[in-house]
């Protein structure tokens, strides 16, 4: 009689024989950190990939435990597609098939269907002659629902965390943000875990130059994993997802550390592959003898438990319904509450717009490769090349990512276009070796104006040019079986300084999260000709008018204000930080008056299945 599904989710104790359990150092435990790029939403294809990895390492006999990332059977950003990709544990076992001889143990992240609910889970499986034996399932407790994350809307939170026994020793499982909190790791350590396995899907963010060639999210993991290992005298292994999902680029960069906090191995940035690390069980005893923090913690647990209960009671009182409502936040005491005088920047505003440009370049090249070829199934792109710095940067990145033979740069002049624009577009195309074509858009526009709108304003005519260029770009993309590539920067998008359904219409855009000043910096790093980078920014839609004339402010002045507003600073506080109040008001008004231009058309919601409101699927699902 088969065991009911619910019974397979309890921790199973077993006699163990590995040195990590016994505490001697005859043979280190080999843990493989697997970085994979899942096919979005295709669970069978991703299961096949995991089976291939298992078979390869079974044949090589080089790994005891294979650790795979969070959500690696479906991709992470699924939104409403989570329920469609979720598996029961029985379905997971069946999908993995019969384990080959000498197969490693397997820890794998997946969306799980259990008890009529959906979870972000990780299962630890042991190969047996009868099939995969599920030793433990951990359901993610801390569900990020902020920024780019929306987990709490689509999956349930797990109910707890617990260490479990394996044939190699006593382990623990945490999933991504679970490890960002101190208590889950502490509970596993007190529960006897000597190795904590962390499947993770952490998208790239934070490209400040001081991070030594790694995105800021990985720099944070480089702090978390050693801190957990050193505090408790145990091993920590983190397997990171790789690839791109709807513009969120997962960098890989898996890491394993020993009980002394030393890095045992790192996965590569952006690539798939398995990094094999070796864990000597004797290191646990040595670390705990030198720094008996875990022993000290165990002695103080009764007191800490009472303290935690009191703190929790105080928090409930503070946030409960019986707490009197305050008219405003209470004043802060000491230096944190001090007002900042004019001309001084607050401590929290020290961060600048500077970037680690080589890392940004690598990330955007990976983004283009992933989104064009792997996610969308194209080999080529088309780019409108205007002669400006934005289109030049997109062109250079595309040629590096796909090869110039697969990049079609289109010059799309109107009869009043600046000769400099045409010359600079040719300069960029010649420098990259991209495929080149010039299509003059003057006749269709002039015919429309002459026959129907002889009194058209310069602004309307400029928008007409921009939309005609988009029409040609998409038609050429259909002819060439190539994907249109966007060239709009973040400053223009935030200020609403673009033609709706024209400049913003290409389906992917490598520079849309870079402020204009950052695009200039990246252009210099890419060695784009100075004449393109140094000239005044202009849309070249109205003769003799550049961006600053129309915006009423330079990008050098606007970008830091936009950056501050996006970081959460209030408009009324920016003058005290040192910004020009008139400039702040101008930027703030443009930002808040143009949200509609950054969204899809507004649709009247009449049902509980309205697209984009209730029926939610990511663009690459």
Backbone torsions as a table, in degrees:
resi	resn	phi	psi	omega
1	UNK	NA	128.0	-178.1
2	UNK	-67.5	147.6	178.5
3	UNK	-73.2	132.0	178.0
4	UNK	-57.8	149.8	-175.8
5	UNK	-56.1	-44.2	-175.1
6	UNK	-59.5	-33.3	-178.1
7	UNK	-72.4	-19.5	-179.8
8	UNK	-77.9	-6.0	-174.6
9	UNK	-98.0	5.4	177.5
10	UNK	-90.2	154.5	176.5
11	UNK	-68.9	133.2	-178.2
12	UNK	-108.7	123.4	176.1
13	UNK	-87.2	145.1	179.8
14	UNK	-151.2	156.0	174.7
15	UNK	-67.0	135.7	-177.0
16	UNK	-117.4	153.6	-173.2
17	UNK	-130.7	-2.0	-173.5
18	UNK	-83.7	151.8	179.3
19	UNK	-53.7	-33.5	180.0
20	UNK	-59.6	-34.0	177.5
21	UNK	-79.0	-40.0	-174.1
22	UNK	-79.3	-25.7	177.7
23	UNK	89.2	15.7	171.9
24	UNK	-114.7	-179.2	-165.9
25	UNK	-123.7	43.4	-177.3
26	UNK	-71.6	-45.2	-178.7
27	UNK	-146.5	124.6	-179.3
28	UNK	-65.8	153.7	172.9
29	UNK	-78.5	132.6	178.8
30	UNK	-101.9	119.3	-180.0
31	UNK	-117.3	123.4	177.9
32	UNK	-95.9	123.3	177.1
33	UNK	-92.5	105.3	-174.7
34	UNK	-92.4	121.7	171.4
35	UNK	-103.2	122.5	-178.5
36	UNK	-127.8	156.4	173.9
37	UNK	-114.4	93.3	-174.3
38	UNK	-67.8	150.9	170.6
39	UNK	-77.5	121.8	-170.6
40	UNK	-59.1	119.8	173.9
41	UNK	75.8	-2.5	-176.8
42	UNK	-99.2	82.3	-175.7
43	UNK	-62.2	-44.8	178.9
44	UNK	-58.0	-42.5	179.8
45	UNK	-64.5	-39.3	-179.2
46	UNK	-72.2	-35.7	173.6
47	UNK	-61.6	-40.2	178.4
48	UNK	-62.6	-38.6	178.9
49	UNK	-64.2	-42.5	178.8
50	UNK	-65.4	-40.6	177.2
51	UNK	-59.5	-40.2	178.9
52	UNK	-64.4	-42.7	177.0
53	UNK	-60.5	-45.9	-179.9
54	UNK	-60.8	-45.1	-178.4
55	UNK	-63.2	-40.9	179.6
56	UNK	-62.5	-41.9	-178.8
57	UNK	-79.2	-24.7	172.8
58	UNK	-65.7	-42.1	179.5
59	UNK	-66.9	-39.8	-179.3
60	UNK	-78.0	-22.4	-179.2
61	UNK	54.0	44.4	-175.3
62	UNK	-113.6	-0.2	-176.6
63	UNK	-137.2	132.6	173.7
64	UNK	-87.2	-40.0	-178.8
65	UNK	-131.6	128.5	176.2
66	UNK	-107.1	117.0	-178.0
67	UNK	-104.1	120.4	-179.4
68	UNK	-108.3	158.2	-172.2
69	UNK	-74.2	172.5	172.7
70	UNK	-60.3	137.2	173.4
71	UNK	54.5	29.6	-174.5
72	UNK	-75.8	-7.6	177.8
73	UNK	-91.2	-0.6	-175.6
74	UNK	-149.7	-17.7	-163.3
75	UNK	91.9	156.7	-171.6
76	UNK	-88.9	-50.2	-173.8
77	UNK	-85.0	84.3	-178.0
78	UNK	-104.3	-18.0	-176.4
79	UNK	52.5	-126.8	-178.0
80	UNK	-69.4	-8.4	177.5
81	UNK	-79.0	-3.6	-179.3
82	UNK	-56.4	-47.2	-176.7
83	UNK	-62.0	-33.3	-179.7
84	UNK	-71.2	-30.7	-177.1
85	UNK	-93.0	-8.1	-174.7
86	UNK	-72.1	143.6	179.4
87	UNK	-120.7	149.9	163.7
88	UNK	-77.0	164.9	177.6
89	UNK	-63.3	-37.0	177.2
90	UNK	-61.9	-41.0	177.9
91	UNK	-66.2	-35.3	176.0
92	UNK	-63.0	-47.6	179.8
93	UNK	-59.4	-45.1	-179.8
94	UNK	-65.3	-40.2	-179.4
95	UNK	-66.1	-29.2	177.9
96	UNK	-77.8	-16.8	177.1
97	UNK	72.8	-170.9	179.1
98	UNK	-74.5	124.3	179.7
99	UNK	-65.7	140.3	178.0
100	UNK	-72.8	166.0	175.8
101	UNK	-60.2	142.2	178.7
102	UNK	63.9	24.3	178.1
103	UNK	-67.6	144.7	174.7
104	UNK	-75.7	161.9	165.4
105	UNK	-62.1	156.5	-173.2
106	UNK	-134.2	127.6	170.2
107	UNK	-114.3	125.2	-171.0
108	UNK	-139.7	136.1	177.4
109	UNK	-92.1	137.6	-177.8
110	UNK	-159.6	160.2	170.9
111	UNK	-83.2	127.4	-170.8
112	UNK	-113.2	140.2	171.9
113	UNK	-104.8	118.2	-177.2
114	UNK	-151.6	135.5	178.8
115	UNK	52.7	38.7	177.8
116	UNK	63.6	24.2	176.0
117	UNK	-133.1	167.4	-177.3
118	UNK	-117.7	135.6	-177.0
119	UNK	-131.2	156.2	166.5
120	UNK	-92.7	107.2	-167.5
121	UNK	-124.4	166.1	170.8
122	UNK	-136.4	133.2	-179.5
123	UNK	-114.3	141.2	173.0
124	UNK	-108.3	122.3	-174.8
125	UNK	-123.0	142.0	178.3
126	UNK	-116.4	132.8	-179.9
127	UNK	-74.2	137.8	174.8
128	UNK	-137.0	164.4	177.6
129	UNK	-59.5	-24.6	-179.3
130	UNK	-87.4	-9.9	-177.3
131	UNK	134.5	-168.3	179.6
132	UNK	-79.5	128.5	177.2
133	UNK	-101.2	120.6	-178.9
134	UNK	-80.4	111.9	-179.4
135	UNK	-84.5	-31.7	-176.6
136	UNK	-165.4	146.5	171.1
137	UNK	-126.7	126.2	174.6
138	UNK	-109.8	133.2	178.6
139	UNK	-108.2	125.0	-174.3
140	UNK	-55.3	131.0	-177.7
141	UNK	-93.8	-44.4	-176.0
142	UNK	-95.1	107.1	-174.4
143	UNK	-103.6	103.8	-178.0
144	UNK	-62.5	128.2	178.7
145	UNK	-137.6	71.4	-177.4
146	UNK	-165.1	158.3	179.2
147	UNK	56.8	-127.2	-179.5
148	UNK	-80.8	-5.9	-173.4
149	UNK	-96.7	143.8	178.7
150	UNK	-145.4	34.4	-173.9
151	UNK	-60.7	-41.2	-174.2
152	UNK	-60.3	-18.6	178.9
153	UNK	-80.6	-25.8	-168.5
154	UNK	-115.2	-16.9	178.6
155	UNK	-134.2	159.7	177.2
156	UNK	-86.2	154.4	174.8
157	UNK	-83.2	141.7	175.6
158	UNK	-66.8	163.0	-173.1
159	UNK	-96.4	-10.3	-177.5
160	UNK	179.2	-178.0	-179.1
161	UNK	-138.7	139.9	-173.9
162	UNK	-154.3	137.5	173.8
163	UNK	-73.0	158.2	-176.8
164	UNK	-147.3	158.4	-178.9
165	UNK	-93.0	143.7	173.4
166	UNK	-131.8	175.9	177.3
167	UNK	-68.5	-12.4	-179.1
168	UNK	-106.9	-3.1	-178.3
169	UNK	139.0	-171.5	-177.5
170	UNK	-99.2	123.2	-173.0
171	UNK	-119.8	172.9	170.8
172	UNK	-138.5	154.9	177.6
173	UNK	-123.0	132.6	168.8
174	UNK	-132.3	156.0	179.6
175	UNK	-121.1	115.6	171.6
176	UNK	44.5	-107.7	-171.4
177	UNK	-61.8	-21.9	173.5
178	UNK	-50.5	-38.0	-176.0
179	UNK	-79.8	-10.2	178.0
180	UNK	-79.9	-10.1	179.0
181	UNK	-108.6	142.7	-171.8
182	UNK	-74.8	-33.6	-172.6
183	UNK	-65.1	-43.0	-178.8
184	UNK	-57.8	-44.9	177.8
185	UNK	-64.2	-37.6	178.1
186	UNK	-63.0	-44.0	179.7
187	UNK	-61.3	-42.5	179.2
188	UNK	-64.7	-40.4	-179.8
189	UNK	-65.2	-45.5	178.2
190	UNK	-63.4	-30.2	177.7
191	UNK	-78.6	3.1	173.8
192	UNK	100.4	3.1	-179.4
193	UNK	-66.0	136.0	175.6
194	UNK	-112.0	-8.8	174.4
195	UNK	-142.0	126.0	175.5
196	UNK	-108.3	121.7	-179.6
197	UNK	-99.1	130.7	-175.3
198	UNK	-127.8	96.4	167.2
199	UNK	-71.0	135.8	-174.3
200	UNK	-142.9	151.6	171.4
201	UNK	-134.3	92.6	-172.0
202	UNK	-116.6	102.1	-176.9
203	UNK	-69.4	150.1	-178.1
204	UNK	-61.2	133.7	170.2
205	UNK	-163.3	144.3	-177.6
206	UNK	91.4	100.4	-176.0
207	UNK	-124.5	33.7	177.8
208	UNK	-64.7	147.6	-173.1
209	UNK	-68.2	-19.6	-175.8
210	UNK	-80.8	5.3	-175.1
211	UNK	-94.4	11.6	169.1
212	UNK	57.7	46.9	171.4
213	UNK	79.5	14.4	177.4
214	UNK	-129.9	139.5	177.5
215	UNK	-57.7	155.6	-176.3
216	UNK	-60.3	-31.9	179.3
217	UNK	-65.9	-35.9	177.5
218	UNK	-73.6	-32.9	175.0
219	UNK	-60.0	-36.7	177.2
220	UNK	-66.3	-40.9	176.9
221	UNK	-64.8	-32.4	177.4
222	UNK	-67.2	-17.5	172.7
223	UNK	-90.3	-43.9	-173.2
224	UNK	-65.2	-50.3	-174.0
225	UNK	-62.8	-49.2	177.3
226	UNK	-63.4	-36.2	-179.8
227	UNK	-63.0	-44.1	178.7
228	UNK	-64.6	-42.5	-178.6
229	UNK	-64.8	-44.9	-176.5
230	UNK	-71.5	-36.9	-178.9
231	UNK	-64.4	-36.5	-172.6
232	UNK	-111.6	-2.6	179.1
233	UNK	64.3	53.8	-179.1
234	UNK	-146.1	174.4	177.7
235	UNK	-92.0	146.5	175.4
236	UNK	-131.0	130.4	177.4
237	UNK	-126.8	129.3	-177.9
238	UNK	-122.4	122.0	176.0
239	UNK	-107.3	122.4	-175.0
240	UNK	-104.4	144.0	173.6
241	UNK	-69.3	152.4	174.8
242	UNK	-125.0	171.2	178.5
243	UNK	99.3	-176.2	-178.2
244	UNK	-124.5	137.3	177.1
245	UNK	-130.4	106.1	177.4
246	UNK	56.0	36.3	178.9
247	UNK	93.9	-15.0	175.0
248	UNK	-87.3	114.9	-173.3
249	UNK	-96.7	117.8	176.4
250	UNK	-86.0	124.3	-169.7
251	UNK	-89.4	-1.4	-171.0
252	UNK	69.2	-131.1	178.4
253	UNK	72.1	36.6	177.2
254	UNK	-58.0	158.3	-176.9
255	UNK	-149.7	145.8	171.9
256	UNK	-130.6	139.1	-178.8
257	UNK	-131.5	154.6	-179.7
258	UNK	-95.0	176.6	-176.5
259	UNK	-62.5	-16.3	175.3
260	UNK	-91.2	2.6	-179.9
261	UNK	85.6	5.2	179.8
262	UNK	-80.2	138.8	179.9
263	UNK	-74.0	126.0	178.4
264	UNK	-90.7	-25.4	-179.7
265	UNK	-178.3	152.3	177.6
266	UNK	-129.9	140.7	171.6
267	UNK	-78.0	156.9	-179.3
268	UNK	-70.8	160.0	173.7
269	UNK	-77.7	129.6	169.2
270	UNK	72.8	-12.4	-175.7
271	UNK	-99.9	155.6	168.2
272	UNK	-77.2	165.0	176.7
273	UNK	143.6	167.7	179.3
274	UNK	-116.5	123.6	176.5
275	UNK	-100.5	118.5	-176.5
276	UNK	-93.0	127.3	178.7
277	UNK	-120.7	152.7	-176.8
278	UNK	-120.8	129.5	-173.0
279	UNK	-119.1	112.1	-179.2
280	UNK	-87.5	116.0	-175.8
281	UNK	-59.9	-27.9	179.8
282	UNK	-61.6	-22.8	179.6
283	UNK	-64.6	-28.3	179.3
284	UNK	-65.6	-50.1	-178.9
285	UNK	-63.2	-40.4	-179.9
286	UNK	-64.9	-42.7	-178.9
287	UNK	-66.5	-40.7	-177.1
288	UNK	-74.3	-27.3	175.4
289	UNK	-72.5	-39.2	-179.1
290	UNK	-72.6	-37.3	-177.7
291	UNK	-138.3	89.1	-173.2
292	UNK	-79.8	53.5	-178.0
293	UNK	-66.0	-39.4	-179.5
294	UNK	-64.8	-41.8	178.1
295	UNK	-61.7	-43.3	178.0
296	UNK	-62.4	-40.2	179.8
297	UNK	-62.9	-45.1	-178.9
298	UNK	-60.5	-35.2	178.8
299	UNK	-68.3	-34.0	-175.9
300	UNK	-92.1	-1.2	-174.8
301	UNK	-55.7	-45.3	-179.7
302	UNK	-56.4	-43.2	179.4
303	UNK	-68.5	-40.7	179.8
304	UNK	-65.1	-36.1	177.8
305	UNK	-61.9	-42.9	178.6
306	UNK	-65.8	-39.4	178.9
307	UNK	-65.4	-39.3	179.1
308	UNK	-65.1	-41.0	177.8
309	UNK	-61.3	-42.0	178.7
310	UNK	-66.1	-41.4	178.7
311	UNK	-63.8	-40.4	179.2
312	UNK	-64.9	-42.0	178.0
313	UNK	-61.9	-39.7	178.6
314	UNK	-66.1	-39.6	178.8
315	UNK	-64.1	-42.3	178.2
316	UNK	-62.1	-40.4	178.3
317	UNK	-64.9	-40.8	-176.6
318	UNK	-67.0	-36.4	-175.3
319	UNK	-103.8	-1.5	-175.8
320	UNK	-76.2	174.0	-176.9
321	UNK	-68.0	-21.8	-177.4
322	UNK	-81.7	-8.9	-179.3
323	UNK	-71.7	127.7	179.9
324	UNK	-59.9	140.2	178.1
325	UNK	-74.4	134.6	-179.9
326	UNK	-96.5	141.1	178.5
327	UNK	-65.5	-25.1	177.8
328	UNK	-160.5	171.6	178.5
329	UNK	-61.1	140.6	178.1
330	UNK	-65.8	149.7	179.9
331	UNK	-66.3	146.0	176.8
332	UNK	-84.5	143.5	178.5
333	UNK	-90.8	150.8	173.1
334	UNK	76.1	-158.3	-171.1
335	UNK	-66.0	-30.6	-177.5
336	UNK	-65.4	-24.1	-180.0
337	UNK	-96.6	1.8	-175.9
338	UNK	-71.6	141.5	175.0
339	UNK	-72.6	146.8	179.5
340	UNK	-96.1	127.0	-178.0
341	UNK	-73.0	161.3	179.0
342	UNK	-57.1	139.8	177.0
343	UNK	87.9	-9.4	179.1
344	UNK	-104.6	140.9	176.2
345	UNK	-91.9	137.0	178.5
346	UNK	-69.4	159.7	-177.1
347	UNK	-57.0	-39.9	-176.1
348	UNK	-73.0	-4.5	-179.9
349	UNK	-107.4	19.0	179.7
350	UNK	-66.2	-33.8	-178.0
351	UNK	-59.1	141.7	-175.6
352	UNK	-115.3	-173.9	177.1
353	UNK	-90.7	5.0	179.2
354	UNK	-65.9	147.9	-176.7
355	UNK	-129.6	155.3	166.5
356	UNK	-79.0	90.4	-169.3
357	UNK	-63.8	-40.4	175.5
358	UNK	-60.4	-37.8	179.5
359	UNK	-70.8	-40.1	176.3
360	UNK	-60.5	-44.1	178.8
361	UNK	-59.3	-47.5	179.9
362	UNK	-60.8	-41.0	-178.6
363	UNK	-66.1	-43.6	-178.1
364	UNK	-71.3	-34.4	174.5
365	UNK	-63.8	-43.3	176.7
366	UNK	-62.8	-42.3	178.3
367	UNK	-56.7	-47.4	-178.7
368	UNK	-63.8	-46.1	179.0
369	UNK	-58.4	-47.5	-176.3
370	UNK	-65.4	-49.7	-173.8
371	UNK	-71.7	-38.1	-177.2
372	UNK	-75.3	-53.2	-171.1
373	UNK	-87.8	-50.5	-170.3
374	UNK	-81.4	-42.6	-176.8
375	UNK	-83.7	-39.4	-172.8
376	UNK	-103.8	-15.1	176.4
377	UNK	77.4	24.2	176.8
378	UNK	-104.6	158.6	174.1
379	UNK	-107.6	-21.3	-171.7
380	UNK	-128.1	161.5	173.1
381	UNK	-132.5	157.2	170.5
382	UNK	-116.8	139.3	-177.7
383	UNK	-132.0	129.9	171.1
384	UNK	-78.6	117.8	-174.7
385	UNK	-106.4	110.3	-171.2
386	UNK	-93.9	-16.0	-171.2
387	UNK	98.5	-4.6	177.1
388	UNK	-92.0	173.0	-174.4
389	UNK	-71.6	-34.1	-177.1
390	UNK	-63.7	-51.4	-179.2
391	UNK	-66.8	-31.3	177.5
392	UNK	-65.1	-42.0	179.3
393	UNK	-64.3	-46.5	178.0
394	UNK	-59.7	-40.1	179.2
395	UNK	-63.5	-48.5	-179.0
396	UNK	-61.9	-43.6	179.7
397	UNK	-63.7	-42.3	-179.1
398	UNK	-63.8	-41.5	179.3
399	UNK	-65.0	-37.4	177.3
400	UNK	-67.8	-37.2	-176.7
401	UNK	-76.4	-41.4	-169.4
402	UNK	-114.2	-10.6	-173.9
403	UNK	90.1	137.0	-176.0
404	UNK	-60.6	-25.7	179.0
405	UNK	-67.0	-16.8	-178.5
406	UNK	-106.6	11.1	-179.3
407	UNK	-119.9	123.8	180.0
408	UNK	-109.1	110.4	178.8
409	UNK	-95.2	120.8	-176.2
410	UNK	-106.9	123.0	168.3
411	UNK	-89.6	127.7	-173.4
412	UNK	-128.7	67.5	-173.5
413	UNK	-77.8	151.7	164.5
414	UNK	-102.8	162.9	-172.4
415	UNK	-62.5	-23.5	178.7
416	UNK	-95.6	5.0	179.2
417	UNK	-60.5	144.2	179.7
418	UNK	-64.0	138.5	175.4
419	UNK	-62.8	-32.7	176.3
420	UNK	-59.9	-40.5	179.6
421	UNK	-61.2	-44.4	179.1
422	UNK	-64.2	-44.4	-179.0
423	UNK	-64.9	-42.2	-178.2
424	UNK	-70.4	-33.5	174.1
425	UNK	-62.7	-43.5	177.5
426	UNK	-63.3	-38.0	178.7
427	UNK	-61.4	-44.8	179.0
428	UNK	-65.8	-42.2	-179.3
429	UNK	-66.2	-41.1	178.4
430	UNK	-65.3	-37.6	-178.2
431	UNK	-67.0	-30.9	-177.9
432	UNK	-92.8	-25.0	-174.1
433	UNK	79.2	15.7	179.8
434	UNK	-66.6	158.9	173.4
435	UNK	-66.0	140.1	-169.3
436	UNK	-129.8	139.4	172.0
437	UNK	-150.2	143.2	176.7
438	UNK	-114.7	126.4	179.4
439	UNK	-127.2	112.7	-178.6
440	UNK	-78.3	127.1	-177.5
441	UNK	-100.0	11.6	-173.0
442	UNK	-66.2	-47.6	-172.1
443	UNK	-60.7	-50.4	-179.4
444	UNK	-62.2	-36.0	179.6
445	UNK	-70.0	-46.7	-179.3
446	UNK	-62.5	-37.7	-179.9
447	UNK	-65.3	-43.2	177.7
448	UNK	-61.9	-46.8	-178.4
449	UNK	-63.8	-45.7	-176.7
450	UNK	-64.7	-40.1	-174.6
451	UNK	-84.7	-29.7	-170.0
452	UNK	-124.4	-31.8	-172.3
453	UNK	-137.7	62.6	-177.4
454	UNK	-65.4	-20.4	180.0
455	UNK	-99.7	21.7	-177.3
456	UNK	-58.9	141.4	178.8
457	UNK	-79.2	158.7	177.4
458	UNK	-57.5	-37.2	-179.6
459	UNK	-66.4	-45.3	178.7
460	UNK	-62.8	-40.3	-179.4
461	UNK	-66.3	-37.2	175.8
462	UNK	-62.6	-41.9	176.8
463	UNK	-65.0	-35.7	177.2
464	UNK	-62.4	-41.7	176.8
465	UNK	-61.2	-46.9	-177.4
466	UNK	-61.3	-40.5	-178.5
467	UNK	-73.4	-33.8	176.3
468	UNK	-64.7	-39.5	177.0
469	UNK	-61.5	-38.9	178.2
470	UNK	-65.3	-40.1	178.1
471	UNK	-59.2	-47.1	-179.5
472	UNK	-65.1	-42.3	-179.1
473	UNK	-58.5	-45.7	-178.7
474	UNK	-71.1	-35.3	177.5
475	UNK	-66.7	-41.8	177.0
476	UNK	-64.9	-33.9	178.0
477	UNK	-64.1	-38.1	177.6
478	UNK	-67.2	-40.6	179.4
479	UNK	-64.3	-42.7	-173.2
480	UNK	-91.9	-1.1	-173.7
481	UNK	52.6	51.1	-175.8
482	UNK	-129.2	150.2	-178.0
483	UNK	-91.5	131.0	175.6
484	UNK	-66.8	138.3	-178.6
485	UNK	-112.5	130.3	-176.7
486	UNK	-79.7	161.0	-176.6
487	UNK	-137.4	13.2	-177.7
488	UNK	-86.1	138.5	-179.5
489	UNK	-94.5	170.9	-174.2
490	UNK	-67.6	-37.4	-179.2
491	UNK	-62.2	-48.1	178.1
492	UNK	-60.1	-42.9	-177.6
493	UNK	-65.2	-41.6	-179.1
494	UNK	-71.9	-34.4	-179.7
495	UNK	-84.2	-3.9	-178.5
496	UNK	70.5	21.3	-174.9
497	UNK	-93.6	68.6	176.7
498	UNK	-162.0	161.6	178.9
499	UNK	-87.1	121.2	-178.3
500	UNK	-61.9	137.8	-178.0
501	UNK	58.6	35.9	174.0
502	UNK	-141.0	-83.2	-179.8
503	UNK	-61.0	-30.3	-175.1
504	UNK	-96.2	6.9	-171.4
505	UNK	-82.3	-26.7	179.4
506	UNK	-57.5	143.0	-172.2
507	UNK	-72.5	-21.2	174.6
508	UNK	-132.9	148.7	-175.3
509	UNK	-144.7	113.5	-177.3
510	UNK	-75.8	-21.3	-173.1
511	UNK	-113.0	10.7	-174.9
512	UNK	-69.8	-10.1	176.3
513	UNK	-110.8	18.6	176.2
514	UNK	-111.8	126.4	172.1
515	UNK	-61.6	159.1	-177.6
516	UNK	-57.7	-41.9	-179.9
517	UNK	-64.6	-31.3	176.4
518	UNK	-72.4	-34.9	175.6
519	UNK	-62.4	-42.7	177.1
520	UNK	-59.3	-43.7	-179.8
521	UNK	-64.0	-42.6	178.7
522	UNK	-65.4	-37.1	178.5
523	UNK	-61.1	-41.0	177.9
524	UNK	-66.3	-38.9	177.2
525	UNK	-62.8	-36.7	179.4
526	UNK	-77.4	-3.9	-179.1
527	UNK	61.7	39.1	170.9
528	UNK	-68.7	140.4	-175.4
529	UNK	-50.9	137.5	-175.4
530	UNK	-56.8	-36.2	-175.9
531	UNK	-61.8	-28.6	177.3
532	UNK	-78.4	-40.9	-175.1
533	UNK	-74.6	-36.9	-169.6
534	UNK	-87.9	-13.3	-175.9
535	UNK	-76.2	157.8	178.2
536	UNK	-60.4	141.2	178.9
537	UNK	-69.8	132.9	177.8
538	UNK	-151.7	143.3	173.8
539	UNK	-79.1	-14.0	179.2
540	UNK	54.9	40.9	176.3
541	UNK	-102.1	-30.5	177.8
542	UNK	-122.9	126.7	-174.9
543	UNK	-59.2	133.4	175.2
544	UNK	76.6	7.8	-177.9
545	UNK	-116.6	126.7	176.2
546	UNK	-109.0	177.8	-174.4
547	UNK	-59.3	-42.9	-176.1
548	UNK	-64.6	-35.3	176.9
549	UNK	-60.4	-43.4	-176.1
550	UNK	-78.8	-37.6	-178.4
551	UNK	-78.4	-29.8	-175.7
552	UNK	81.1	12.3	-179.1
553	UNK	-160.0	148.8	177.4
554	UNK	-82.2	157.1	176.4
555	UNK	-64.4	-33.5	179.6
556	UNK	-63.3	-31.6	176.5
557	UNK	-84.9	-37.0	-174.4
558	UNK	-75.2	-38.6	-173.7
559	UNK	-59.4	-47.3	178.7
560	UNK	-62.9	-32.8	177.4
561	UNK	-68.1	-45.5	176.3
562	UNK	-58.2	-44.2	-179.8
563	UNK	-59.7	-43.7	-179.8
564	UNK	-66.0	-43.2	179.6
565	UNK	-63.9	-40.4	179.9
566	UNK	-69.6	-25.5	176.7
567	UNK	-78.7	-6.1	175.9
568	UNK	108.1	1.3	176.5
569	UNK	-68.5	140.4	177.3
570	UNK	-80.1	146.5	-178.5
571	UNK	-55.1	-43.1	-174.4
572	UNK	-69.7	-16.6	-179.5
573	UNK	-90.5	-16.2	-172.4
574	UNK	-67.9	-29.1	177.7
575	UNK	-64.0	-37.8	178.9
576	UNK	-69.9	-24.3	175.0
577	UNK	-72.5	-27.0	178.7
578	UNK	128.1	5.0	179.5
579	UNK	-83.3	153.8	175.4
580	UNK	-68.5	120.0	-176.9
581	UNK	-57.9	-38.3	179.5
582	UNK	-66.2	-39.0	177.7
583	UNK	-66.0	-40.8	178.5
584	UNK	-61.3	-46.0	-179.4
585	UNK	-61.9	-41.5	-180.0
586	UNK	-62.1	-48.1	-178.3
587	UNK	-65.7	-44.1	-177.6
588	UNK	-61.8	-42.3	-178.7
589	UNK	-66.5	-41.7	179.0
590	UNK	-66.1	-41.1	179.9
591	UNK	-60.6	-47.1	-173.6
592	UNK	-82.5	-14.4	178.5
593	UNK	-90.5	-4.2	-171.8
594	UNK	-125.8	19.6	177.7
595	UNK	-57.8	-35.5	-177.8
596	UNK	-60.7	-28.6	-178.7
597	UNK	-74.4	-14.7	-178.8
598	UNK	-100.7	10.8	-178.4
599	UNK	-125.3	162.6	171.1
600	UNK	-68.6	164.0	178.8
601	UNK	-54.6	143.0	179.8
602	UNK	-76.3	126.3	-178.3
603	UNK	-112.3	135.8	175.7
604	UNK	-64.6	123.8	-178.7
605	UNK	-88.2	115.9	-177.5
606	UNK	-118.8	-8.7	-174.9
607	UNK	-138.4	173.4	176.2
608	UNK	-90.2	12.9	175.5
609	UNK	-125.2	22.3	-177.2
610	UNK	-60.5	134.5	-178.4
611	UNK	-65.8	129.7	177.7
612	UNK	86.6	-15.8	176.7
613	UNK	-108.7	-46.7	177.9
614	UNK	-114.2	-46.3	177.3
615	UNK	-83.7	103.5	-172.6
616	UNK	-119.3	118.9	173.1
617	UNK	-138.3	136.5	178.9
618	UNK	-65.7	160.5	-174.0
619	UNK	-60.1	-28.7	-175.2
620	UNK	-105.4	17.6	-176.9
621	UNK	-73.2	NA	NA
